[in-house]
């Protein structure tokens, strides 16, 4: 039964209120457009509700718990340090509620209409929105699709009571005694680290020859070393094949470097990637171009082959990163407003909130070699930085890559404390065409972790102060 069906005219219709969609909606409203947003779940999307934000809250809580147990070397001894996991979850949920409420306030302040429900395209300028028994039509001049992605489910490991995606793992009511993580990418490593610090026996199964594939081995080695200190069993070249589910746990069968092995745990966490949410939108029915894997094909402004329809975020090519989606959302909104905006991914950072954190932007040293670029590199250790040592975080380094001759900054890799924050300065340097000399001559406050960037530039230029020039 359908209760009512009305047609409403809107200027810009945004489908999805995640970090891509809500940013696109706000920017379009700022540019004078009337905007409506369709969202089937909670404002903020996966990132704010069951992804970026809750996971980082859990990471901080686990790190705080670990630190509280290892302060004797500072002369501080704590006894009976305990985790009230229900309280941790309550604290985490409070942060999520505060941020999603903030999005609602921003929508209200920018006069953006929120339409609850699921959208289905019926033509190039019209959707139906289903919400319970209600179905309404919305005609639009322009549309931005920002429906995000969902965890990939393996046929041999269907999600259920004992097999979790990242969403369920972040909502567990108790700390698991043991956990097998299938996939050693950034989600698996981040959540595996959280539970290992809380006392879970964690086993990681990664199919490639290193955890965090895509990052240089000199970065991932430090993360692997810390994981092993936490008691994590890391298995690379490991292909999970199947499982036997029991009342109180799971037995996972995997091929590890050609040998059959079994791993028993209370839960299995599957983190092997994400799938674009494009299969239930009806976009193929209106002639939109998609790849074989379900990604929508767009140009540099986010425009699809249907000129008034745009797509951004996890449903288009490129890494599934919240900040990429937000960036693309601004570009699409500005393109709709007639501005000459287009995407440029030269300086898009990638960050893993592991322990230690790792971050990269621009090109790596390996990529510079592969591309035949004549380059110079400066790799400065946190062990020679006073601030890093004073916060008990002397592991890791900042490495800068620059074009030889011009000293134009091309990229950076960081592993160490606050890598996620330090990387922003180097992203700006690449974006503005800065040189090593620009970074070197920028006065960095002392004592700070950010000084390591300046020191890496000096090292690349051949005149470091706080290490010997070899």
C-alpha positions as CSV (number, residue, x, y, z in Angstrom):
1,X,0.0,0.0,0.0
2,X,1.3,3.4,-0.9
3,X,0.1,6.3,1.3
4,X,0.3,9.4,-0.9
5,X,2.6,10.2,-3.8
6,X,3.5,13.8,-4.4
7,X,5.9,15.4,-6.8
8,X,8.2,18.1,-5.4
9,X,10.6,20.3,-7.4
10,X,14.1,20.9,-6.1
11,X,17.1,22.7,-7.5
12,X,19.9,20.4,-6.2
13,X,19.0,16.9,-4.9
14,X,21.8,15.2,-2.9
15,X,21.4,11.4,-2.3
16,X,23.4,10.4,0.8
17,X,24.4,12.5,3.8
18,X,27.8,11.2,4.5
19,X,31.0,13.2,4.4
20,X,30.7,13.6,0.6
21,X,26.9,14.3,0.5
22,X,26.5,16.7,3.4
23,X,29.5,18.7,2.4
24,X,28.2,18.9,-1.2
25,X,24.8,20.0,0.1
26,X,26.2,22.8,2.3
27,X,28.5,24.1,-0.4
28,X,25.6,24.1,-2.9
29,X,23.4,26.0,-0.5
30,X,26.2,28.5,0.2
31,X,26.3,29.1,-3.6
32,X,22.7,30.1,-3.6
33,X,21.0,26.8,-4.6
34,X,17.9,25.4,-3.0
35,X,19.0,21.9,-1.7
36,X,17.4,18.8,-0.5
37,X,19.2,15.7,0.9
38,X,17.8,12.1,0.8
39,X,19.2,9.9,3.5
40,X,18.0,6.4,4.4
41,X,19.8,6.1,7.8
42,X,21.6,8.7,10.0
43,X,23.1,12.0,9.0
44,X,26.8,11.8,8.7
45,X,26.8,8.4,6.9
46,X,29.2,5.6,7.6
47,X,32.0,7.9,8.5
48,X,30.4,9.7,11.4
49,X,28.2,6.8,12.6
50,X,30.0,3.5,12.1
51,X,33.4,4.3,10.6
52,X,36.0,7.1,10.9
53,X,34.8,8.8,14.1
54,X,33.8,5.8,16.3
55,X,36.9,3.9,15.3
56,X,39.2,6.8,16.2
57,X,37.4,7.2,19.5
58,X,38.0,3.5,20.2
59,X,41.6,3.8,19.1
60,X,42.2,6.6,21.5
61,X,40.5,4.7,24.4
62,X,42.6,1.6,23.7
63,X,45.8,3.7,23.5
64,X,45.0,5.5,26.8
65,X,44.4,2.1,28.5
66,X,47.7,0.8,27.2
67,X,49.6,3.9,28.2
68,X,48.1,3.8,31.7
69,X,49.8,0.4,32.2
70,X,53.2,1.4,30.9
71,X,54.2,4.6,32.8
72,X,56.6,3.1,35.3
73,X,59.6,4.4,33.4
74,X,58.3,7.9,33.9
75,X,58.1,7.3,37.6
76,X,54.3,7.0,37.5
77,X,52.8,3.8,38.8
78,X,49.1,3.0,38.4
79,X,47.4,0.0,40.0
80,X,44.2,-1.9,39.0
81,X,43.8,-0.2,35.7
82,X,40.5,-1.6,34.3
83,X,38.3,-1.2,31.2
84,X,34.6,-0.6,31.6
85,X,33.8,-1.5,28.0
86,X,30.1,-0.4,28.3
87,X,31.3,3.0,29.4
88,X,33.8,3.1,26.5
89,X,30.9,2.5,24.1
90,X,28.7,5.1,25.8
91,X,31.5,7.6,25.5
92,X,32.1,6.8,21.9
93,X,28.3,7.0,21.1
94,X,28.2,10.4,22.8
95,X,30.8,11.7,20.4
96,X,28.9,10.3,17.4
97,X,25.7,11.9,18.6
98,X,27.3,15.2,19.1
99,X,28.7,15.2,15.6
100,X,25.6,14.0,13.8
101,X,23.6,16.6,15.7
102,X,26.1,19.1,14.4
103,X,25.3,18.1,10.8
104,X,21.6,18.5,11.5
105,X,22.3,22.0,12.8
106,X,24.3,22.9,9.8
107,X,21.5,21.7,7.5
108,X,19.0,23.8,9.4
109,X,21.2,26.9,9.3
110,X,21.8,26.5,5.5
111,X,18.1,25.8,4.9
112,X,18.7,22.3,3.5
113,X,15.7,20.0,3.5
114,X,16.2,16.5,4.8
115,X,14.2,13.7,3.1
116,X,14.3,10.4,4.9
117,X,14.2,7.3,2.7
118,X,15.8,5.5,-0.2
119,X,16.0,7.0,-3.7
120,X,15.3,5.3,-6.9
121,X,15.9,7.0,-10.3
122,X,12.9,6.9,-12.6
123,X,14.4,9.3,-15.2
124,X,17.3,11.7,-15.7
125,X,15.7,14.4,-13.6
126,X,13.4,12.5,-11.2
127,X,13.6,10.0,-8.3
128,X,11.1,8.2,-6.2
129,X,11.9,8.2,-2.5
130,X,10.6,5.2,-0.5
131,X,10.1,5.7,3.3
132,X,8.1,3.0,4.9
133,X,4.7,2.9,3.1
134,X,5.2,6.4,1.7
135,X,6.5,7.1,-1.8
136,X,7.1,10.6,-3.1
137,X,8.6,11.9,-6.3
138,X,11.2,14.6,-6.5
139,X,12.1,16.4,-9.7
140,X,15.5,18.1,-9.8
141,X,17.6,20.4,-12.0
142,X,20.8,18.8,-10.7
143,X,21.6,15.7,-8.6
144,X,24.7,14.6,-6.7
145,X,24.9,10.9,-5.8
146,X,26.9,10.3,-2.7
147,X,25.7,6.9,-1.5
148,X,29.0,5.6,-0.2
149,X,30.0,2.0,0.2
150,X,29.5,-1.1,2.4
151,X,31.9,-3.8,3.6
152,X,32.5,-6.6,1.2
153,X,31.1,-9.9,2.4
154,X,33.0,-13.1,1.5
155,X,30.9,-16.0,0.3
156,X,32.7,-18.4,2.7
157,X,32.3,-15.9,5.6
158,X,28.7,-14.5,5.6
159,X,28.1,-11.8,8.2
160,X,26.3,-13.1,11.2
161,X,26.5,-14.0,14.9
162,X,30.3,-14.8,14.8
163,X,31.4,-13.2,11.6
164,X,31.6,-9.4,11.8
165,X,32.1,-6.4,9.6
166,X,33.7,-3.3,10.9
167,X,30.2,-2.0,11.8
168,X,29.4,-4.9,14.2
169,X,33.0,-4.9,15.6
170,X,32.6,-1.3,16.7
171,X,29.4,-2.1,18.5
172,X,30.4,-5.2,20.5
173,X,29.1,-5.0,24.1
174,X,32.1,-7.0,25.5
175,X,35.8,-7.2,24.7
176,X,36.2,-10.5,22.8
177,X,38.7,-13.0,24.2
178,X,40.0,-13.8,20.7
179,X,39.6,-12.5,17.2
180,X,40.7,-13.5,13.7
181,X,41.0,-10.6,11.3
182,X,40.7,-11.4,7.6
183,X,42.4,-8.6,5.8
184,X,45.5,-6.6,7.0
185,X,44.6,-3.3,5.3
186,X,44.0,-0.1,7.2
187,X,40.6,-1.1,8.7
188,X,41.9,-4.5,9.9
189,X,45.0,-3.1,11.4
190,X,43.3,-0.3,13.2
191,X,40.6,-2.4,14.7
192,X,43.0,-5.3,15.4
193,X,45.2,-2.9,17.3
194,X,42.2,-1.6,19.3
195,X,41.2,-5.1,20.5
196,X,44.8,-6.2,21.1
197,X,45.4,-3.3,23.4
198,X,42.2,-4.1,25.3
199,X,43.5,-7.7,25.8
200,X,42.0,-9.7,22.9
201,X,44.2,-12.4,21.3
202,X,44.3,-11.2,17.7
203,X,45.3,-13.1,14.6
204,X,45.6,-11.3,11.3
205,X,45.4,-13.1,7.9
206,X,46.6,-11.0,5.0
207,X,46.7,-12.3,1.5
208,X,49.7,-10.2,0.2
209,X,53.3,-10.4,1.4
210,X,52.9,-7.5,4.0
211,X,50.3,-5.9,6.1
212,X,49.1,-2.5,4.9
213,X,49.9,-3.3,1.2
214,X,50.5,-0.1,-0.8
215,X,52.7,1.5,1.9
216,X,56.4,1.1,1.8
217,X,57.8,-1.8,3.9
218,X,60.1,0.5,5.9
219,X,56.9,2.1,7.2
220,X,54.9,-1.0,7.9
221,X,57.7,-2.8,9.6
222,X,57.4,-0.5,12.6
223,X,53.6,-1.2,12.8
224,X,54.2,-4.9,12.5
225,X,56.8,-4.8,15.3
226,X,54.4,-3.0,17.7
227,X,51.6,-5.5,16.8
228,X,53.9,-8.4,17.7
229,X,54.7,-6.6,21.0
230,X,50.9,-6.6,21.7
231,X,50.8,-10.4,21.1
232,X,49.2,-10.2,17.6
233,X,49.8,-13.2,15.4
234,X,50.5,-11.8,11.9
235,X,50.2,-14.2,8.9
236,X,51.0,-12.9,5.4
237,X,50.4,-14.7,2.1
238,X,47.4,-16.1,4.0
239,X,44.2,-16.9,2.1
240,X,41.2,-17.6,4.3
241,X,39.2,-20.5,2.8
242,X,36.3,-21.4,5.1
243,X,35.1,-21.7,8.6
244,X,33.3,-24.0,11.1
245,X,31.0,-22.1,13.3
246,X,30.5,-23.3,16.9
247,X,28.2,-22.1,19.7
248,X,31.0,-20.1,21.4
249,X,33.4,-19.4,18.5
250,X,34.7,-20.1,15.0
251,X,37.4,-22.2,13.5
252,X,38.9,-20.6,10.4
253,X,40.8,-22.6,7.8
254,X,43.4,-20.8,5.8
255,X,46.2,-21.5,3.4
256,X,49.3,-19.8,4.8
257,X,52.3,-19.7,2.4
258,X,51.0,-22.9,0.8
259,X,50.3,-24.7,4.1
260,X,46.8,-25.5,5.5
261,X,46.3,-24.0,9.0
262,X,43.4,-23.6,11.4
263,X,42.8,-20.6,13.7
264,X,40.2,-20.7,16.5
265,X,38.6,-17.6,17.9
266,X,35.5,-16.1,19.5
267,X,34.8,-13.9,16.4
268,X,36.0,-13.4,12.9
269,X,36.3,-9.8,11.6
270,X,36.2,-9.5,7.8
271,X,37.9,-6.3,6.4
272,X,38.8,-7.1,2.8
273,X,37.5,-3.9,1.3
274,X,34.3,-2.1,0.5
275,X,31.7,-2.2,-2.3
276,X,30.1,0.9,-3.9
277,X,26.4,1.4,-3.1
278,X,25.2,1.8,-6.7
279,X,23.2,-1.4,-7.3
280,X,19.8,-0.3,-5.9
281,X,19.7,3.2,-7.2
282,X,18.3,2.4,-10.7
283,X,21.1,4.3,-12.4
284,X,21.8,1.7,-15.0
285,X,18.1,1.9,-16.0
286,X,18.4,5.5,-16.9
287,X,21.6,4.9,-19.0
288,X,24.3,5.9,-16.6
289,X,27.8,4.5,-17.3
290,X,29.2,2.2,-14.7
291,X,32.3,0.0,-14.5
292,X,32.1,-3.7,-14.2
293,X,32.7,-3.3,-10.4
294,X,29.8,-0.9,-10.0
295,X,31.7,2.4,-9.9
296,X,30.0,5.4,-11.6
297,X,32.2,6.9,-14.4
298,X,32.6,10.7,-14.0
299,X,34.7,13.5,-15.4
300,X,37.0,15.9,-13.5
301,X,34.0,17.8,-12.1
302,X,32.2,14.6,-10.9
303,X,29.7,14.8,-13.8
304,X,28.4,11.5,-15.1
305,X,27.4,10.9,-18.7
306,X,24.0,12.3,-17.8
307,X,25.0,16.0,-17.7
308,X,22.9,17.2,-14.8
309,X,23.8,14.2,-12.5
310,X,27.0,14.0,-10.6
311,X,28.6,11.3,-8.4
312,X,31.2,11.6,-5.7
313,X,33.0,9.6,-3.0
314,X,33.3,5.8,-2.6
315,X,31.0,5.2,-5.7
316,X,33.6,6.7,-8.1
317,X,37.2,5.6,-8.9
318,X,39.9,6.2,-6.3
319,X,40.5,5.4,-2.7
320,X,37.5,5.2,-0.3
321,X,38.5,8.1,1.9
322,X,36.1,10.5,3.7
323,X,38.3,13.5,2.9
324,X,38.4,12.6,-0.8
325,X,34.5,12.4,-0.8
326,X,34.3,15.8,0.9
327,X,36.7,17.4,-1.6
328,X,34.8,15.9,-4.6
329,X,31.5,17.1,-3.0
330,X,32.8,20.7,-3.0
331,X,33.9,20.4,-6.6
332,X,30.6,19.0,-7.8
333,X,28.6,21.7,-6.0
334,X,30.8,24.4,-7.5
335,X,30.5,22.9,-11.0
336,X,26.7,23.0,-10.7
337,X,27.0,26.7,-9.7
338,X,28.9,27.3,-12.9
339,X,32.4,27.6,-11.4
340,X,35.4,26.1,-13.2
341,X,36.3,23.7,-10.3
342,X,37.7,20.3,-11.0
343,X,39.5,17.6,-9.0
344,X,43.2,17.3,-8.7
345,X,44.4,14.4,-6.6
346,X,48.1,15.3,-6.6
347,X,48.2,15.9,-2.9
348,X,45.5,13.7,-1.4
349,X,46.8,12.2,1.9
350,X,46.4,8.6,3.1
351,X,46.5,7.9,6.8
352,X,46.4,4.8,8.9
353,X,45.7,5.3,12.6
354,X,47.9,2.4,13.6
355,X,50.5,2.4,16.3
356,X,52.6,4.1,15.3
357,X,50.5,6.1,12.9
358,X,51.5,6.2,9.2
359,X,50.7,8.8,6.6
360,X,51.7,9.6,3.0
361,X,51.0,12.2,0.4
362,X,52.2,12.8,-3.1
363,X,54.6,10.2,-4.5
364,X,56.8,7.7,-2.6
365,X,60.4,7.0,-3.1
366,X,59.5,3.8,-4.8
367,X,57.1,5.6,-7.2
368,X,59.8,8.2,-8.0
369,X,62.1,5.4,-9.0
370,X,59.4,3.7,-11.1
371,X,58.6,6.9,-12.9
372,X,62.3,7.6,-13.6
373,X,62.3,10.9,-11.6
374,X,65.7,12.2,-10.6
375,X,65.0,12.9,-6.9
376,X,66.5,13.7,-3.6
377,X,65.2,12.3,-0.3
378,X,65.6,13.3,3.4
379,X,64.7,10.9,6.1
380,X,64.8,12.3,9.6
381,X,64.1,10.1,12.7
382,X,61.8,11.0,15.6
383,X,64.5,9.6,17.8
384,X,66.4,12.9,17.3
385,X,63.4,15.1,18.2
386,X,63.1,16.3,21.7
387,X,59.3,16.5,21.7
388,X,58.9,12.9,20.5
389,X,61.2,11.6,23.2
390,X,59.5,13.7,25.9
391,X,56.1,12.0,25.0
392,X,57.7,8.5,24.9
393,X,57.3,8.2,21.1
394,X,60.7,8.2,19.6
395,X,60.1,5.5,16.9
396,X,59.6,6.4,13.2
397,X,60.6,9.1,10.8
398,X,59.6,11.7,8.3
399,X,60.8,11.2,4.7
400,X,60.6,14.0,2.1
401,X,60.9,13.3,-1.7
402,X,61.8,16.3,-3.9
403,X,62.8,16.8,-7.5
404,X,66.6,17.0,-7.9
405,X,67.8,20.4,-9.2
406,X,64.6,22.3,-8.5
407,X,64.0,20.8,-5.0
408,X,60.3,20.9,-5.7
409,X,58.5,18.8,-3.0
410,X,56.9,15.8,-4.6
411,X,55.8,13.6,-1.7
412,X,56.3,12.4,1.9
413,X,56.0,9.3,4.0
414,X,55.6,9.5,7.8
415,X,55.6,6.8,10.4
416,X,55.5,8.0,14.0
417,X,53.6,10.1,16.5
418,X,50.9,12.4,15.1
419,X,51.7,11.4,11.5
420,X,48.0,12.1,10.7
421,X,48.4,15.7,11.6
422,X,52.0,16.4,10.4
423,X,51.2,15.2,6.9
424,X,49.0,18.3,6.3
425,X,51.9,20.7,6.1
426,X,53.5,18.6,3.4
427,X,50.2,18.3,1.5
428,X,50.1,22.1,1.5
429,X,53.7,22.3,0.3
430,X,52.9,20.0,-2.7
431,X,49.7,21.9,-3.5
432,X,51.4,25.3,-3.5
433,X,54.5,24.1,-5.4
434,X,56.8,24.7,-2.4
435,X,60.5,23.6,-2.4
436,X,62.7,22.1,0.3
437,X,64.1,25.5,1.0
438,X,60.6,26.8,1.6
439,X,60.1,24.2,4.3
440,X,63.6,24.6,5.7
441,X,63.2,28.4,6.0
442,X,59.7,28.2,7.7
443,X,60.3,28.7,11.4
444,X,58.9,25.7,13.2
445,X,58.1,26.1,16.9
446,X,60.3,24.3,19.4
447,X,59.9,21.7,20.8
448,X,57.3,20.2,18.5
449,X,56.9,17.1,16.4
450,X,56.5,19.3,13.4
451,X,60.2,20.2,13.5
452,X,60.9,16.8,12.1
453,X,59.5,18.0,8.7
454,X,61.9,20.9,8.7
455,X,64.8,18.7,9.7
456,X,64.0,16.2,6.9
457,X,64.1,19.1,4.4
458,X,67.5,20.2,5.8
459,X,68.7,16.6,5.5
460,X,67.6,16.4,1.9
461,X,69.4,19.6,1.2
462,X,72.6,18.2,2.6
463,X,73.0,20.3,5.8
464,X,71.1,18.7,8.7
465,X,71.6,20.1,12.2
466,X,70.6,17.4,14.5
467,X,72.0,14.3,12.8
468,X,75.3,13.7,11.1
469,X,75.4,14.2,7.4
470,X,76.5,10.9,5.9
